[in-house]
Amino acid sequence: MAASPPPGLPGRISAADLASQLQEGIPIQVVDVREDSELAMARLPHPVLHLPLSRSGEWVDRLDGLLDRDRPVAVICHAGVRSWHFSCWLVQEHAFVDVRNVEGGIEAWSREVDPSVPRY
């Protein structure tokens, strides 16, 4: 079992652990913050909520309708940096409680979980 994150910070989850949780049917919401072109190159083989950071003005006012606060959230990007910032923002600015950053992003997913997902 993973240690709880320090107050005010999101947790972390490996690509392999996220894959296991998705396969087990754990109701985790996956948010992909990459751009459209990145999503077109490589995507998870699971449903995701696509919230590109560059277009936050299009979705920020609807955030509470897009994400269920009662379910865990896993945030992914290319390598884990943008998703970390978004995860911190969810926890610190919007009081989400169970948020996890996917360490290594889609790159880690491709290396550790599913090599058929293209690397870029």
C-alpha positions as a Markdown table, in Angstrom:
| # | Residue | x | y | z |
|---|---|---|---|---|
| 1 | Met | 0.0 | 0.0 | 0.0 |
| 2 | Ala | 1.3 | 3.4 | -1.0 |
| 3 | Ala | 2.1 | 6.0 | 1.7 |
| 4 | Ser | -0.3 | 8.9 | 1.9 |
| 5 | Pro | 1.1 | 12.0 | 0.3 |
| 6 | Pro | 2.0 | 15.1 | 2.4 |
| 7 | Pro | -0.9 | 17.5 | 2.9 |
| 8 | Gly | -1.6 | 19.7 | -0.1 |
| 9 | Leu | 0.2 | 17.4 | -2.5 |
| 10 | Pro | -1.2 | 14.7 | -4.8 |
| 11 | Gly | -0.2 | 11.1 | -4.6 |
| 12 | Arg | 1.8 | 9.2 | -7.2 |
| 13 | Ile | 1.0 | 6.1 | -9.1 |
| 14 | Ser | 3.1 | 4.0 | -11.5 |
| 15 | Ala | 1.9 | 3.2 | -14.9 |
| 16 | Ala | 1.9 | -0.5 | -13.9 |
| 17 | Asp | -0.3 | 0.1 | -10.8 |
| 18 | Leu | -2.7 | 2.2 | -12.8 |
| 19 | Ala | -3.0 | -0.5 | -15.4 |
| 20 | Ser | -3.7 | -3.0 | -12.6 |
| 21 | Gln | -6.4 | -0.9 | -11.1 |
| 22 | Leu | -8.0 | -0.3 | -14.4 |
| 23 | Gln | -8.0 | -4.0 | -15.2 |
| 24 | Glu | -9.5 | -4.8 | -11.8 |
| 25 | Gly | -12.3 | -2.4 | -12.5 |
| 26 | Ile | -11.4 | 0.1 | -9.8 |
| 27 | Pro | -13.4 | 3.2 | -10.7 |
| 28 | Ile | -10.5 | 5.6 | -11.2 |
| 29 | Gln | -10.9 | 8.6 | -13.4 |
| 30 | Val | -8.0 | 9.1 | -15.8 |
| 31 | Val | -7.4 | 12.6 | -17.0 |
| 32 | Asp | -5.0 | 13.2 | -19.9 |
| 33 | Val | -3.7 | 16.7 | -20.0 |
| 34 | Arg | -1.7 | 16.4 | -23.2 |
| 35 | Glu | -2.4 | 18.3 | -26.4 |
| 36 | Asp | -4.6 | 16.9 | -29.2 |
| 37 | Ser | -1.6 | 16.1 | -31.4 |
| 38 | Glu | 0.0 | 14.1 | -28.6 |
| 39 | Leu | -3.2 | 12.2 | -27.9 |
| 40 | Ala | -3.4 | 11.4 | -31.7 |
| 41 | Met | 0.1 | 9.9 | -31.5 |
| 42 | Ala | -0.3 | 7.8 | -28.4 |
| 43 | Arg | -3.2 | 7.1 | -26.2 |
| 44 | Leu | -4.2 | 4.8 | -23.4 |
| 45 | Pro | -6.4 | 1.8 | -24.3 |
| 46 | His | -8.9 | 3.0 | -21.6 |
| 47 | Pro | -11.4 | 5.8 | -21.5 |
| 48 | Val | -9.8 | 9.1 | -20.5 |
| 49 | Leu | -11.1 | 12.6 | -19.9 |
| 50 | His | -9.0 | 14.7 | -22.2 |
| 51 | Leu | -8.4 | 18.2 | -20.7 |
| 52 | Pro | -5.5 | 19.7 | -22.7 |
| 53 | Leu | -3.8 | 22.3 | -20.5 |
| 54 | Ser | -3.4 | 24.8 | -23.3 |
| 55 | Arg | -7.2 | 25.0 | -23.7 |
| 56 | Ser | -8.1 | 25.2 | -20.0 |
| 57 | Gly | -10.3 | 28.2 | -20.7 |
| 58 | Glu | -12.7 | 25.8 | -22.5 |
| 59 | Trp | -13.2 | 23.5 | -19.6 |
| 60 | Val | -12.1 | 25.1 | -16.3 |
| 61 | Asp | -15.5 | 26.4 | -15.4 |
| 62 | Arg | -17.0 | 22.9 | -15.9 |
| 63 | Leu | -14.4 | 21.1 | -13.9 |
| 64 | Asp | -16.9 | 20.0 | -11.1 |
| 65 | Gly | -19.2 | 18.6 | -13.7 |
| 66 | Leu | -16.4 | 16.8 | -15.5 |
| 67 | Leu | -14.8 | 15.1 | -12.5 |
| 68 | Asp | -16.5 | 13.2 | -9.7 |
| 69 | Arg | -14.9 | 14.2 | -6.4 |
| 70 | Asp | -15.9 | 10.9 | -4.8 |
| 71 | Arg | -13.8 | 8.9 | -7.2 |
| 72 | Pro | -10.0 | 8.8 | -7.4 |
| 73 | Val | -8.3 | 10.7 | -10.2 |
| 74 | Ala | -5.1 | 9.7 | -12.0 |
| 75 | Val | -3.5 | 12.4 | -14.2 |
| 76 | Ile | -1.3 | 11.6 | -17.1 |
| 77 | Cys | 0.8 | 13.5 | -19.6 |
| 78 | His | 3.9 | 12.7 | -21.7 |
| 79 | Ala | 6.5 | 12.3 | -19.0 |
| 80 | Gly | 4.8 | 13.3 | -15.8 |
| 81 | Val | 5.6 | 17.0 | -15.4 |
| 82 | Arg | 2.5 | 18.6 | -16.7 |
| 83 | Ser | 0.3 | 16.0 | -15.0 |
| 84 | Trp | 2.1 | 16.8 | -11.7 |
| 85 | His | 1.4 | 20.5 | -12.0 |
| 86 | Phe | -2.3 | 19.7 | -12.9 |
| 87 | Ser | -2.5 | 17.3 | -10.0 |
| 88 | Cys | -1.2 | 19.8 | -7.6 |
| 89 | Trp | -3.6 | 22.4 | -8.9 |
| 90 | Leu | -6.6 | 20.0 | -8.4 |
| 91 | Val | -5.5 | 19.3 | -4.8 |
| 92 | Gln | -4.5 | 22.9 | -3.8 |
| 93 | Glu | -6.9 | 25.1 | -5.7 |
| 94 | His | -10.0 | 22.8 | -6.1 |
| 95 | Ala | -9.8 | 20.7 | -2.9 |
| 96 | Phe | -9.8 | 17.3 | -4.7 |
| 97 | Val | -8.7 | 14.7 | -2.2 |
| 98 | Asp | -7.7 | 11.5 | -4.0 |
| 99 | Val | -5.5 | 12.7 | -6.9 |
| 100 | Arg | -2.5 | 10.7 | -8.2 |
| 101 | Asn | 0.1 | 11.7 | -10.8 |
| 102 | Val | 1.1 | 8.9 | -13.2 |
| 103 | Glu | 4.9 | 8.8 | -12.8 |
| 104 | Gly | 6.6 | 8.8 | -16.2 |
| 105 | Gly | 3.4 | 9.5 | -18.1 |
| 106 | Ile | 2.5 | 7.8 | -21.3 |
| 107 | Glu | 6.2 | 7.1 | -21.8 |
| 108 | Ala | 6.2 | 4.9 | -18.7 |
| 109 | Trp | 3.0 | 3.2 | -19.9 |
| 110 | Ser | 4.6 | 2.3 | -23.2 |
| 111 | Arg | 7.8 | 1.0 | -21.5 |
| 112 | Glu | 6.2 | -0.8 | -18.6 |
| 113 | Val | 2.7 | -1.8 | -19.6 |
| 114 | Asp | 2.0 | -1.8 | -23.3 |
| 115 | Pro | 4.8 | -1.5 | -25.8 |
| 116 | Ser | 2.2 | -1.2 | -28.6 |
| 117 | Val | 1.5 | 2.4 | -27.4 |
| 118 | Pro | 3.9 | 4.5 | -29.5 |
| 119 | Arg | 6.7 | 6.4 | -27.9 |
| 120 | Tyr | 7.4 | 10.0 | -29.0 |
